Amino acid sequence: MISHALMWTHPPLQGLAAVIGVMAMWQGGKRVAMQFGKKIIFPWKRHVRLGALGLILWTLGALGFYVTHSVFGATHITGSHAVMAWPIIGLSLFGLGSGYIMDRRKKKRTWLPVAHGVANVILMGLVIAECVTGFGLLETFF
């Protein structure tokens, strides 16, 4: 019962997470522009809220493994969609952890913001690829 509800909610929630992630990334781009001297206001709190929400939703996307195991008896039947989920989960957790550190202990930093940003750009690329493979699976599952 729960697995079928998750099967119906997984695609729209992950799509919503992708939109939220793009919004957080757009705001992160403002922070990068500030570092290069552009006069711009960085919406720190909004970036943190949106980023955390997107990253948490992507991490919860791992419940897709529960769905495929419950409904079909195996977890990696979706091929590259399942394989890409692992680095997405890892990068999401890194984004949450590094973002938490920067938000809670504000100070001048050099490498953590760069690592956070680069990891999240890579993550966004994987998420876009994951959406493409996910769209291809919709017909199979529904």
DSSP file with accessible surface (Angstrom, degrees, kcal/mol):
  #  RESIDUE AA STRUCTURE BP1 BP2  ACC     N-H-->O    O-->H-N    N-H-->O    O-->H-N    TCO  KAPPA ALPHA  PHI   PSI    X-CA   Y-CA   Z-CA
    1    1 A M     >        0   0  191      0, 0.0     4,-1.8     0, 0.0     5,-0.1   0.000 360.0 360.0 360.0 -52.7    0.0    0.0    0.0
    2    2 A I  H  >  +     0   0  113      1,-0.2     4,-2.7     2,-0.2     5,-0.2   0.908 360.0  55.6 -63.3 -40.4    2.7    2.5    1.0
    3    3 A S  H  > S+     0   0    9      1,-0.2     4,-2.1     2,-0.2    -1,-0.2   0.880 106.5  50.0 -63.3 -35.3    4.9    1.5   -1.9
    4    4 A H  H  > S+     0   0   93      2,-0.2     4,-1.5     1,-0.2    -1,-0.2   0.899 110.3  49.8 -70.2 -37.4    2.1    2.2   -4.4
    5    5 A A  H  X S+     0   0   56     -4,-1.8     4,-1.8     1,-0.2    -2,-0.2   0.918 111.8  48.8 -64.3 -41.6    1.5    5.6   -2.9
    6    6 A L  H  X S+     0   0   39     -4,-2.7     4,-2.7     1,-0.2    -2,-0.2   0.867 105.2  58.7 -64.9 -35.4    5.3    6.3   -3.1
    7    7 A M  H  < S+     0   0   24     -4,-2.1    -1,-0.2     1,-0.2    -2,-0.2   0.890 111.1  41.8 -61.9 -35.7    5.3    5.1   -6.7
    8    8 A W  H  < S+     0   0  160     -4,-1.5    -1,-0.2     1,-0.2    -2,-0.2   0.791 120.1  42.3 -80.8 -29.4    2.7    7.8   -7.5
    9    9 A T  H  X S+     0   0   59     -4,-1.8     4,-2.4    -5,-0.1     5,-0.3   0.732  96.7  76.4 -91.4 -21.9    4.4   10.6   -5.4
   10   10 A H  H  X S+     0   0   46     -4,-2.7     4,-2.5     1,-0.2     5,-0.3   0.937  94.9  47.0 -56.7 -53.1    8.0    9.9   -6.3
   11   11 A P  H  > S+     0   0   46      0, 0.0     4,-2.3     0, 0.0     5,-0.2   0.949 116.3  41.4 -60.3 -48.9    8.0   11.5   -9.8
   12   12 A P  H  > S+     0   0   83      0, 0.0     4,-2.6     0, 0.0    -2,-0.2   0.906 115.9  50.3 -68.2 -34.7    6.2   14.7   -8.9
   13   13 A L  H  X S+     0   0   74     -4,-2.4     4,-2.5     2,-0.2    -3,-0.2   0.908 112.5  46.3 -67.2 -39.3    8.2   15.2   -5.7
   14   14 A Q  H  X S+     0   0   36     -4,-2.5     4,-1.9    -5,-0.3    -1,-0.2   0.859 111.8  51.8 -71.6 -33.3   11.5   14.7   -7.5
   15   15 A G  H  X S+     0   0   30     -4,-2.3     4,-2.1    -5,-0.3    -2,-0.2   0.922 110.5  48.5 -64.1 -43.6   10.4   17.0  -10.2
   16   16 A L  H  X S+     0   0   88     -4,-2.6     4,-2.8     1,-0.2     5,-0.2   0.917 109.1  53.4 -61.0 -42.6    9.5   19.6   -7.6
   17   17 A A  H  X S+     0   0    0     -4,-2.5     4,-2.8     1,-0.2    -1,-0.2   0.888 106.8  52.8 -60.2 -37.9   12.9   19.0   -6.0
   18   18 A A  H  X S+     0   0   15     -4,-1.9     4,-2.3     2,-0.2    -1,-0.2   0.923 110.1  47.0 -64.6 -42.8   14.5   19.7   -9.3
   19   19 A V  H  X S+     0   0   85     -4,-2.1     4,-2.1     2,-0.2    -2,-0.2   0.937 113.9  47.7 -63.9 -44.8   12.7   23.0   -9.7
   20   20 A I  H  X S+     0   0   13     -4,-2.8     4,-2.6     1,-0.2    -2,-0.2   0.913 110.5  53.0 -61.7 -41.9   13.6   24.0   -6.1
   21   21 A G  H  X S+     0   0    8     -4,-2.8     4,-2.7    -5,-0.2    -1,-0.2   0.898 107.1  50.9 -61.6 -40.8   17.2   23.0   -6.8
   22   22 A V  H  X S+     0   0   78     -4,-2.3     4,-2.5     2,-0.2    -1,-0.2   0.920 110.5  50.0 -63.2 -40.9   17.4   25.2   -9.9
   23   23 A M  H  X S+     0   0   69     -4,-2.1     4,-1.9     2,-0.2    -2,-0.2   0.925 112.5  46.2 -63.6 -43.8   16.1   28.1   -7.8
   24   24 A A  H  X S+     0   0    6     -4,-2.6     4,-2.3     1,-0.2    -2,-0.2   0.901 112.8  50.7 -65.1 -39.1   18.7   27.5   -5.1
   25   25 A M  H  X S+     0   0   75     -4,-2.7     4,-2.2     2,-0.2    -2,-0.2   0.890 106.2  55.0 -66.9 -38.0   21.4   27.2   -7.7
   26   26 A W  H  X S+     0   0  183     -4,-2.5     4,-1.1     1,-0.2    -1,-0.2   0.918 110.2  46.4 -59.4 -43.7   20.4   30.4   -9.3
   27   27 A Q  H  X S+     0   0   12     -4,-1.9     4,-1.3     1,-0.2     3,-0.4   0.881 108.3  55.4 -68.1 -37.0   20.8   32.1   -6.0
   28   28 A G  H  X S+     0   0   19     -4,-2.3     4,-2.0     1,-0.2    -1,-0.2   0.869 101.6  59.0 -61.1 -35.4   24.1   30.4   -5.4
   29   29 A G  H  X S+     0   0   38     -4,-2.2     4,-2.5     1,-0.2    -1,-0.2   0.849  99.9  56.7 -61.7 -32.2   25.2   31.9   -8.7
   30   30 A K  H  X S+     0   0   61     -4,-1.1     4,-2.1    -3,-0.4    -1,-0.2   0.892 104.7  51.9 -65.2 -38.0   24.5   35.4   -7.2
   31   31 A R  H  X S+     0   0   87     -4,-1.3     4,-1.7     2,-0.2    -2,-0.2   0.909 109.2  49.4 -65.4 -41.5   26.9   34.6   -4.5
   32   32 A V  H  X S+     0   0   81     -4,-2.0     4,-1.1     1,-0.2    -2,-0.2   0.934 108.9  52.8 -62.3 -43.9   29.6   33.6   -7.0
   33   33 A A  H ><>S+     0   0   27     -4,-2.5     5,-2.3     1,-0.2     3,-0.5   0.886 105.9  54.5 -59.6 -38.4   28.9   36.9   -8.9
   34   34 A M  H ><5S+     0   0   65     -4,-2.1     3,-1.9     1,-0.2    -1,-0.2   0.896 102.7  56.6 -60.6 -40.2   29.4   38.8   -5.6
   35   35 A Q  H 3<5S+     0   0  114     -4,-1.7    -1,-0.2     1,-0.3    -2,-0.2   0.773 104.9  52.8 -63.1 -26.6   32.8   37.1   -5.2
   36   36 A F  T <<5S-     0   0  175     -4,-1.1    -1,-0.3    -3,-0.5    -2,-0.2   0.146 128.9 -95.1 -97.2  16.9   33.8   38.5   -8.6
   37   37 A G  T < 5S+     0   0   56     -3,-1.9     2,-0.3     1,-0.3    -3,-0.2   0.438  73.3 146.0  94.1   0.6   32.8   42.0   -7.6
   38   38 A K      < -     0   0  133     -5,-2.3     2,-1.0    -6,-0.1    -1,-0.3  -0.545  52.8-123.7 -74.5 135.3   29.3   42.3   -9.0
   39   39 A K        +     0   0  204     -2,-0.3     2,-0.3     2,-0.0    -1,-0.1  -0.683  59.9 133.3 -79.5 103.2   27.1   44.5   -6.8
   40   40 A I        -     0   0   55     -2,-1.0     2,-0.6   -10,-0.1    -3,-0.0  -0.988  56.9-115.5-151.5 151.8   24.2   42.2   -6.0
   41   41 A I        -     0   0  148     -2,-0.3   -10,-0.1     2,-0.0   -11,-0.0  -0.835  24.1-148.9 -95.3 125.5   22.2   41.1   -3.0
   42   42 A F        -     0   0   31     -2,-0.6     2,-2.1   -12,-0.1     3,-0.2  -0.842   8.8-143.0 -94.4 116.6   22.7   37.4   -2.0
   43   43 A P     >  +     0   0   35      0, 0.0     4,-2.8     0, 0.0     5,-0.2  -0.490  28.7 174.6 -79.7  77.0   19.5   36.1   -0.4
   44   44 A W  H  > S+     0   0   76     -2,-2.1     4,-2.6     1,-0.2     5,-0.2   0.904  72.1  44.6 -52.2 -56.4   21.4   33.9    2.1
   45   45 A K  H  > S+     0   0  156      1,-0.2     4,-2.6     2,-0.2    -1,-0.2   0.898 115.0  48.1 -62.5 -40.8   18.4   32.6    4.1
   46   46 A R  H  > S+     0   0  113      2,-0.2     4,-2.8     1,-0.2     5,-0.3   0.919 111.6  50.9 -65.3 -41.2   16.3   31.9    1.0
   47   47 A H  H  X S+     0   0   32     -4,-2.8     4,-2.8     1,-0.2     5,-0.3   0.928 111.9  47.6 -60.4 -44.2   19.2   30.0   -0.6
   48   48 A V  H  X S+     0   0   41     -4,-2.6     4,-2.7    -5,-0.2     5,-0.3   0.934 114.1  46.1 -64.1 -46.4   19.7   28.0    2.6
   49   49 A R  H  X S+     0   0  158     -4,-2.6     4,-2.3     2,-0.2    -2,-0.2   0.947 117.9  41.3 -63.1 -50.0   16.0   27.1    2.9
   50   50 A L  H  X S+     0   0   26     -4,-2.8     4,-2.7     2,-0.2     5,-0.2   0.923 116.2  49.8 -65.4 -43.7   15.5   26.2   -0.8
   51   51 A G  H  X S+     0   0   15     -4,-2.8     4,-2.7    -5,-0.3     5,-0.2   0.936 112.0  47.2 -60.8 -46.8   18.8   24.3   -1.0
   52   52 A A  H  X S+     0   0   36     -4,-2.7     4,-2.7    -5,-0.3     5,-0.2   0.927 112.7  49.6 -62.2 -43.1   18.1   22.3    2.1
   53   53 A L  H  X S+     0   0   82     -4,-2.3     4,-2.6    -5,-0.3     5,-0.2   0.945 113.1  45.8 -62.5 -47.4   14.6   21.4    0.9
   54   54 A G  H  X S+     0   0    0     -4,-2.7     4,-2.4     1,-0.2    -2,-0.2   0.938 114.5  48.0 -60.7 -45.5   15.8   20.3   -2.5
   55   55 A L  H  X S+     0   0   11     -4,-2.7     4,-2.2    -5,-0.2    -2,-0.2   0.894 112.0  49.2 -65.4 -39.3   18.7   18.3   -1.1
   56   56 A I  H  X S+     0   0   81     -4,-2.7     4,-2.8    -5,-0.2    -1,-0.2   0.931 111.2  49.8 -65.3 -43.7   16.4   16.6    1.5
   57   57 A L  H  X S+     0   0   23     -4,-2.6     4,-1.1    -5,-0.2    -2,-0.2   0.902 110.5  50.0 -63.3 -38.5   13.9   15.7   -1.2
   58   58 A W  H  < S+     0   0   15     -4,-2.4     4,-0.3     2,-0.2     3,-0.2   0.905 111.0  49.5 -66.3 -38.3   16.6   14.3   -3.4
   59   59 A T  H >< S+     0   0   33     -4,-2.2     3,-1.8     1,-0.2    -2,-0.2   0.930 109.1  51.7 -65.1 -42.1   17.9   12.2   -0.5
   60   60 A L  H >< S+     0   0   94     -4,-2.8     3,-2.5     1,-0.3    -1,-0.2   0.719  89.4  80.8 -67.5 -18.2   14.4   11.0    0.2
   61   61 A G  T >< S+     0   0   12     -4,-1.1     3,-2.5     1,-0.3    -1,-0.3   0.736  71.8  80.9 -58.3 -18.4   14.2   10.0   -3.5
   62   62 A A  T X>  +     0   0   31     -3,-1.8     3,-2.1    -4,-0.3     4,-0.6   0.707  69.0  81.5 -62.0 -16.2   16.1    6.9   -2.4
   63   63 A L  H <> S+     0   0   77     -3,-2.5     4,-2.2     1,-0.3    -1,-0.3   0.714  71.9  79.5 -62.2 -15.9   12.7    5.6   -1.3
   64   64 A G  H <> S+     0   0   16     -3,-2.5     4,-2.6     1,-0.2    -1,-0.3   0.848  86.2  58.0 -57.5 -31.9   12.4    4.7   -5.0
   65   65 A F  H <> S+     0   0   29     -3,-2.1     4,-2.1    -4,-0.2    -1,-0.2   0.908 105.0  49.7 -63.8 -40.2   14.6    1.7   -4.0
   66   66 A Y  H  X S+     0   0  106     -4,-0.6     4,-2.9    -3,-0.2     5,-0.2   0.921 110.6  50.9 -62.8 -43.1   11.9    0.7   -1.5
   67   67 A V  H  X S+     0   0    8     -4,-2.2     4,-3.0     2,-0.2     5,-0.4   0.955 111.7  44.6 -61.2 -52.5    9.2    1.0   -4.1
   68   68 A T  H  X S+     0   0   11     -4,-2.6     4,-2.2     1,-0.2     6,-1.1   0.890 116.0  48.0 -65.0 -34.3   10.9   -1.1   -6.8
   69   69 A H  H  X S+     0   0  106     -4,-2.1     4,-1.5     4,-0.2    -1,-0.2   0.931 115.6  44.3 -69.6 -42.1   11.8   -3.7   -4.2
   70   70 A S  H  < S+     0   0   51     -4,-2.9    -2,-0.2    -5,-0.2    -1,-0.2   0.914 124.3  32.6 -67.0 -44.2    8.3   -3.8   -2.7
   71   71 A V  H  < S+     0   0   44     -4,-3.0    -3,-0.2    -5,-0.2    -2,-0.2   0.880 136.4  20.1 -83.4 -38.8    6.5   -3.9   -6.0
   72   72 A F  H  < S-     0   0  103     -4,-2.2    -3,-0.2    -5,-0.4    -2,-0.2   0.473  96.3-118.9-115.3  -6.0    8.9   -5.8   -8.2
   73   73 A G  S  < S+     0   0   55     -4,-1.5     2,-0.3    -5,-0.4    -4,-0.2   0.571  85.9  73.3  81.1   8.1   11.1   -7.7   -5.8
   74   74 A A        -     0   0   38     -6,-1.1    -2,-0.3     1,-0.1     3,-0.2  -0.982  63.1-148.4-149.6 158.0   14.4   -6.0   -6.9
   75   75 A T  S    S+     0   0   50     -2,-0.3     3,-0.4     1,-0.1    -7,-0.1   0.795  88.7  47.3-101.5 -32.6   16.0   -2.6   -6.5
   76   76 A H    >   +     0   0   82      1,-0.2     3,-1.4     2,-0.1    -1,-0.1   0.027  68.7 116.8-105.0  33.6   18.1   -1.9   -9.6
   77   77 A I  T 3   +     0   0   84      1,-0.3    -1,-0.2    -3,-0.2    -2,-0.1   0.663  67.8  67.5 -73.6 -12.1   15.6   -2.9  -12.3
   78   78 A T  T >  S-     0   0   21     -3,-0.4     3,-1.6     1,-0.3    -1,-0.3   0.326  89.6-155.9 -92.2   9.2   15.5    0.7  -13.5
   79   79 A G  T X> S+     0   0   37     -3,-1.4     4,-2.1     1,-0.3     3,-0.8  -0.294  71.6  11.0  61.4-124.9   19.1    0.5  -14.7
   80   80 A S  H 3> S+     0   0   71      1,-0.3     4,-2.8     2,-0.2    -1,-0.3   0.788 123.9  64.6 -62.9 -26.1   21.0    3.8  -15.0
   81   81 A H  H <> S+     0   0   27     -3,-1.6     4,-0.7     1,-0.2    -1,-0.3   0.933 109.0  39.6 -61.9 -43.1   18.2    5.6  -13.1
   82   82 A A  H <> S+     0   0    3     -3,-0.8     4,-0.8     2,-0.2     3,-0.4   0.902 114.6  53.0 -72.0 -40.9   19.0    3.5  -10.0
   83   83 A V  H >< S+     0   0   88     -4,-2.1     3,-0.9     1,-0.2    -2,-0.2   0.915 107.8  50.4 -63.5 -43.1   22.7    3.7  -10.5
   84   84 A M  H 3X S+     0   0   31     -4,-2.8     4,-1.7     1,-0.2    -1,-0.2   0.734  96.4  72.8 -67.7 -21.0   22.7    7.5  -10.7
   85   85 A A  H 3X S+     0   0   14     -4,-0.7     4,-2.7    -3,-0.4    -1,-0.2   0.870  88.8  61.0 -62.4 -34.3   20.7    7.7   -7.5
   86   86 A W  H <X S+     0   0  137     -3,-0.9     4,-2.5    -4,-0.8    -1,-0.2   0.951 107.4  40.1 -63.3 -52.2   23.7    6.7   -5.4
   87   87 A P  H  > S+     0   0   57      0, 0.0     4,-3.1     0, 0.0     5,-0.3   0.870 113.8  57.0 -65.9 -28.9   25.9    9.7   -6.3
   88   88 A I  H  X S+     0   0   10     -4,-1.7     4,-2.4     2,-0.2    -2,-0.2   0.941 108.8  45.8 -62.8 -43.9   22.9   11.9   -6.1
   89   89 A I  H  X S+     0   0   22     -4,-2.7     4,-2.4     2,-0.2     5,-0.2   0.949 115.1  47.0 -63.6 -47.5   22.3   10.7   -2.5
   90   90 A G  H  X S+     0   0   41     -4,-2.5     4,-2.3     1,-0.2    -2,-0.2   0.930 114.6  45.2 -61.6 -45.9   26.0   11.2   -1.6
   91   91 A L  H  X S+     0   0   39     -4,-3.1     4,-2.7     2,-0.2    -1,-0.2   0.866 111.3  54.1 -67.6 -34.1   26.3   14.6   -3.2
   92   92 A S  H  X S+     0   0    0     -4,-2.4     4,-2.6    -5,-0.3    -2,-0.2   0.925 109.5  47.3 -63.8 -43.8   23.0   15.7   -1.6
   93   93 A L  H  X S+     0   0   95     -4,-2.4     4,-2.7     2,-0.2    -2,-0.2   0.909 112.4  49.6 -64.9 -39.0   24.3   14.7    1.9
   94   94 A F  H  X S+     0   0   85     -4,-2.3     4,-3.1     2,-0.2     5,-0.4   0.923 111.0  50.1 -63.5 -43.5   27.6   16.5    1.2
   95   95 A G  H  X S+     0   0    1     -4,-2.7     4,-2.2     1,-0.2    -2,-0.2   0.907 112.3  47.3 -61.4 -41.8   25.6   19.6    0.1
   96   96 A L  H  X S+     0   0   46     -4,-2.6     4,-2.4     2,-0.2    -2,-0.2   0.936 115.7  44.7 -64.3 -46.7   23.5   19.4    3.3
   97   97 A G  H  X S+     0   0   35     -4,-2.7     4,-2.3     2,-0.2    -2,-0.2   0.943 116.9  42.9 -65.4 -48.4   26.5   19.0    5.5
   98   98 A S  H  X S+     0   0    4     -4,-3.1     4,-2.3     1,-0.2    -1,-0.2   0.906 115.4  50.3 -67.5 -38.0   28.7   21.7    3.9
   99   99 A G  H  X S+     0   0   19     -4,-2.2     4,-2.3    -5,-0.4    -1,-0.2   0.905 109.4  51.7 -64.4 -39.8   25.8   24.1    3.7
  100  100 A Y  H  X S+     0   0  135     -4,-2.4     4,-2.8    -5,-0.2     5,-0.3   0.935 109.7  49.2 -61.8 -46.1   24.9   23.5    7.4
  101  101 A I  H  X S+     0   0   59     -4,-2.3     4,-2.3     1,-0.2    -2,-0.2   0.938 113.6  45.8 -60.0 -46.3   28.5   24.2    8.4
  102  102 A M  H  < S+     0   0   23     -4,-2.3    -1,-0.2     1,-0.2    -2,-0.2   0.856 115.6  46.8 -68.1 -32.5   28.6   27.4    6.4
  103  103 A D  H  < S+     0   0   21     -4,-2.3     3,-0.4    -5,-0.2    -1,-0.2   0.888 117.8  40.2 -75.8 -39.7   25.2   28.6    7.6
  104  104 A R  H  < S+     0   0  155     -4,-2.8     2,-0.5     1,-0.3    -2,-0.2   0.815 123.2  36.7 -80.7 -33.4   25.9   27.8   11.3
  105  105 A R  S  < S-     0   0  156     -4,-2.3     2,-0.3    -5,-0.3    -1,-0.3  -0.712  79.7-166.9-122.6  80.0   29.5   29.0   11.5
  106  106 A K        +     0   0  130     -2,-0.5     2,-0.3    -3,-0.4    -3,-0.1  -0.528  30.6 125.0 -73.2 123.4   29.7   32.1    9.3
  107  107 A K        -     0   0  151     -2,-0.3     2,-0.3    -5,-0.2    -2,-0.1  -0.957  68.2 -67.5-164.1 169.8   33.3   33.1    8.6
  108  108 A K        +     0   0  187     -2,-0.3     2,-0.3     2,-0.0    -2,-0.0  -0.524  59.5 176.0 -69.0 125.8   35.6   33.8    5.7
  109  109 A R        -     0   0   55     -2,-0.3    -3,-0.0     1,-0.1    -7,-0.0  -0.951  24.4-174.0-131.2 155.8   36.2   30.5    3.9
  110  110 A T  S  > S+     0   0   97     -2,-0.3     4,-0.7     3,-0.1    -1,-0.1   0.795  80.1  23.8-111.9 -58.8   38.1   29.5    0.8
  111  111 A W  H  > S+     0   0  199      2,-0.2     4,-3.1     1,-0.1     5,-0.3   0.836 110.1  63.1 -88.5 -34.8   37.6   25.9   -0.1
  112  112 A L  H  > S+     0   0   43      1,-0.2     4,-3.0     2,-0.2     5,-0.2   0.937 105.3  46.6 -62.0 -44.9   34.4   24.8    1.5
  113  113 A P  H  > S+     0   0   52      0, 0.0     4,-2.7     0, 0.0    -1,-0.2   0.906 114.7  48.5 -62.7 -36.4   32.2   27.2   -0.5
  114  114 A V  H  X S+     0   0   76     -4,-0.7     4,-3.0     2,-0.2     5,-0.3   0.947 113.7  45.5 -66.9 -47.3   34.0   26.2   -3.7
  115  115 A A  H  X S+     0   0   42     -4,-3.1     4,-2.6     1,-0.2     5,-0.2   0.918 114.1  50.4 -61.2 -42.2   33.6   22.4   -2.9
  116  116 A H  H  X S+     0   0   23     -4,-3.0     4,-2.1    -5,-0.3    -2,-0.2   0.942 114.5  43.2 -60.3 -49.0   29.9   23.0   -2.0
  117  117 A G  H  X S+     0   0   31     -4,-2.7     4,-2.1    -5,-0.2    -2,-0.2   0.931 115.5  46.7 -66.1 -46.9   29.2   24.9   -5.2
  118  118 A V  H  X S+     0   0   81     -4,-3.0     4,-2.5     1,-0.2     5,-0.2   0.934 112.9  49.9 -62.7 -44.8   31.1   22.5   -7.5
  119  119 A A  H  X S+     0   0   11     -4,-2.6     4,-2.7    -5,-0.3    -1,-0.2   0.909 112.0  48.3 -60.2 -40.0   29.5   19.5   -5.9
  120  120 A N  H  X S+     0   0   32     -4,-2.1     4,-2.4    -5,-0.2    -1,-0.2   0.825 108.7  52.6 -75.0 -28.2   26.0   21.0   -6.3
  121  121 A V  H  X S+     0   0   82     -4,-2.1     4,-2.0     2,-0.2    -1,-0.2   0.932 112.5  45.7 -67.7 -44.4   26.6   21.9   -9.9
  122  122 A I  H  X S+     0   0   94     -4,-2.5     4,-2.3     2,-0.2    -2,-0.2   0.930 112.3  52.6 -60.6 -44.1   27.6   18.3  -10.6
  123  123 A L  H  X S+     0   0    1     -4,-2.7     4,-2.8     1,-0.2    -2,-0.2   0.920 106.5  52.2 -57.7 -44.3   24.6   17.2   -8.6
  124  124 A M  H  X S+     0   0   11     -4,-2.4     4,-2.4     1,-0.2    -1,-0.2   0.901 108.1  51.7 -62.8 -39.1   22.3   19.3  -10.6
  125  125 A G  H  X S+     0   0   41     -4,-2.0     4,-2.3     1,-0.2    -1,-0.2   0.924 111.5  47.0 -61.7 -42.8   23.7   17.8  -13.8
  126  126 A L  H  X S+     0   0   40     -4,-2.3     4,-2.8     2,-0.2    -2,-0.2   0.895 110.1  53.4 -65.2 -38.7   23.0   14.3  -12.4
  127  127 A V  H  X S+     0   0    5     -4,-2.8     4,-2.5     2,-0.2    -2,-0.2   0.911 108.2  49.8 -63.6 -41.4   19.5   15.3  -11.3
  128  128 A I  H  X S+     0   0   98     -4,-2.4     4,-2.1     2,-0.2    -2,-0.2   0.944 112.8  46.7 -62.6 -44.7   18.7   16.5  -14.9
  129  129 A A  H  X S+     0   0   38     -4,-2.3     4,-2.5     1,-0.2    -2,-0.2   0.901 110.8  53.3 -62.7 -38.2   20.0   13.2  -16.2
  130  130 A E  H  X S+     0   0   27     -4,-2.8     4,-2.5     1,-0.2    -1,-0.2   0.884 106.8  51.9 -64.3 -39.3   17.9   11.4  -13.6
  131  131 A C  H  X S+     0   0   41     -4,-2.5     4,-2.7     2,-0.2    -1,-0.2   0.915 108.8  51.2 -62.8 -41.7   14.8   13.3  -14.7
  132  132 A V  H  X S+     0   0   98     -4,-2.1     4,-1.6     1,-0.2    -2,-0.2   0.946 113.7  42.7 -61.5 -48.1   15.4   12.2  -18.3
  133  133 A T  H  X S+     0   0   35     -4,-2.5     4,-0.9     1,-0.2    -1,-0.2   0.875 112.9  54.9 -66.9 -33.6   15.8    8.6  -17.3
  134  134 A G  H >X S+     0   0   18     -4,-2.5     4,-1.1    -5,-0.2     3,-0.7   0.908 104.2  52.9 -65.7 -40.6   12.8    8.9  -15.0
  135  135 A F  H >X S+     0   0  150     -4,-2.7     3,-0.6     1,-0.3     4,-0.6   0.899 106.1  55.3 -60.3 -37.7   10.6   10.2  -17.8
  136  136 A G  H 3< S+     0   0   55     -4,-1.6     4,-0.4     1,-0.2    -1,-0.3   0.772 107.3  50.1 -65.9 -23.6   11.6    7.2  -19.8
  137  137 A L  H <X S+     0   0   33     -4,-0.9     4,-2.1    -3,-0.7     5,-0.3   0.654  87.2  83.8 -88.2 -17.6   10.4    4.9  -17.0
  138  138 A L  H <X S+     0   0   58     -4,-1.1     4,-2.4    -3,-0.6    -1,-0.2   0.905  90.7  49.6 -54.8 -44.1    7.0    6.5  -16.5
  139  139 A E  H  < S+     0   0  179     -4,-0.6    -1,-0.2     1,-0.2    -2,-0.1   0.878 110.1  52.3 -63.5 -36.3    5.5    4.4  -19.4
  140  140 A T  H  4 S+     0   0  108     -4,-0.4    -1,-0.2    -3,-0.3    -2,-0.2   0.902 117.8  35.2 -64.8 -43.2    6.9    1.2  -17.9
  141  141 A F  H  <        0   0   43     -4,-2.1    -2,-0.2     1,-0.1    -1,-0.2   0.727 360.0 360.0 -87.7 -26.5    5.5    1.8  -14.4
  142  142 A F     <        0   0   97     -4,-2.4    -3,-0.2    -5,-0.3    -2,-0.1   0.323 360.0 360.0-117.6 360.0    2.2    3.4  -15.2
